[in-house]
């Protein structure tokens, strides 16, 4: 047993929490995908996008206020682009730049880092980014409404000294139209897209011993989930959050469907196995799946 001396992990869902955060228990407001926290020491924030394209390519683009593994410094804008092509080639690009090149709106998602931009309104997004010879131009249209578990704010520790980790899946599922280029090679493809947004006020590794995040799409159905285990300081307490939605653009639901699963886990060195497929820690893995409804 590990005594919980510093309080517990709670997902904020009290009336007083919603009032203090100025958000609704049900409806997601556009400002919730804007900048939600400052850039002082310990505070961090990122806007994340990924897509599984019909040509079997995968793309991940993230805009950060600072490196997520070392948020104790000042504002240090970062962009990452990860692309895996159908032929197996993988490109991992990182851009660190000057603080004065960062700007973000508090009224909605509109983040600029230099000439790169991540902008949207909970329904439609446009993401453009270039790092060296890699560039992406993405249009994402959500077909599942924005969602969050309760308030989306998880607090660690005793009241009055709580530490924050927040999660907003702004587009649990959508149609992504992507143009991407690698040097002189240019591609266009469409597929399943996802966007979420995270922020907090202390380094994640001080709060979480390990965590899993997953999204899956099969036929007309979308599932997103997270599973967090707190550090020893918070009693290794666990918290699970998940939702399942049907997509608004598919009125006829088939009894069977094929789709894909994305899984990420961090905070430990173990490799997760799903249906015999290995998902290494700290990397997003993808697995094709199928399902049947009775």
C-alpha positions, 0 to 999 in steps of 0.5 A, a space after each residue: 500500500 502507498 499512503 496518499 499523503 498529498 491528497 488525491 486525483 480528482 476530475 473536477 465536476 462540482 458546480 463550484 468548479 464549473 462556475 470558477 472555470 466559467 464553463 458549462 457541464 455540457 456545452 463546449 464553448 469556442 474559447 475553451 480551445 483558445 489559450 487557457 494558461 500562461 507561459 510562466 515557469 511550469 506552465 505548458 500547453 499544446 494543440 495536437 492533430 493527427 490523421 489516418 489517411 486513406 492512402 495508409 499515410 499517417 500525420 501528426 502535427 503539434 503546436 507547443 508553447 514550450 517543450 512538453 518534457 521541460 516546461 519549467 523554462 520560459 515561453 519557447 515555441 515548438 512545432 513537431 511534424 511526424 509523417 509515415 508514408 505508405 511505403 514505410 518511410 518516416 519523417 520526424 521534424 522539430 522546429 524550436 523558435 523565438 518567443 516573439 514569434 508565438 501568438 495565441 488567441 484566448 477567445 478561440 483556437 488561433 495559434 501562430 508560430 512564425 508563419 505556421 498557424 493552427 486555427 479553428 472554431 470546434 467544427 472546422 480547422 486549418 493547419 499549416 506548417 513547414 519545417 525544412 523540406 516538410 510542409 503540411 496544409 490540413 483542413 479538418 471538419 469535425 463530424 463528432 461534437 467537441 467533448 470533454 470528461 466532466 470539466 476536462 480538468 484533473 486536479 492532483 493534491 489537496 485543495 488549495 495546493 492542487 496541480 492541474 492537467 487539462 484535456 479537451 478533445 475539440 474534434 473527436 473525429 472528423 474528415 481531414 483533407 491533407 496536402 503534404 510535401 516532402 522536398 519535391 514530392 507532393 501528396 494529397 489524401 483524405 482520411 480520419 482526423 482528430 484534434 485535442 488540446 492539453 494544458 497544465 501548471 506543473 510538469 506531467 511527470 511529477 503528476 503521472 506515473 504512466 498514462 494511456 490515450 487512445 482513439 478508435 474509429 469503426 464504421 460510424 462509431 468513434 471512441 476516445 479514452 484515457 487512463 491515468 495512473 498518478 505518481 506515488 505522491 498521489 497514491 498511484 490513484 487511477 482515473 479512466 475517461 472515455 466516450 463513444 459517439 456516432 458520426 453525424 455524417 453517416 445516417 445509416 449504421 452498418 452492423 459491421 465496420 472496419 477502422 483503426 485504433 491509435 494508442 499512445 502511452 507514456 511515463 514508463 518503459 513498457 511496450 503495450 500489446 494490443 491484438 499482438 501488435 506492439 505499441 512502444 512507449 512515447 510513440 503513437 501506434 496504429 492498428 487496423 480493427 473491425 467490429 460487429 454490432 448485434 
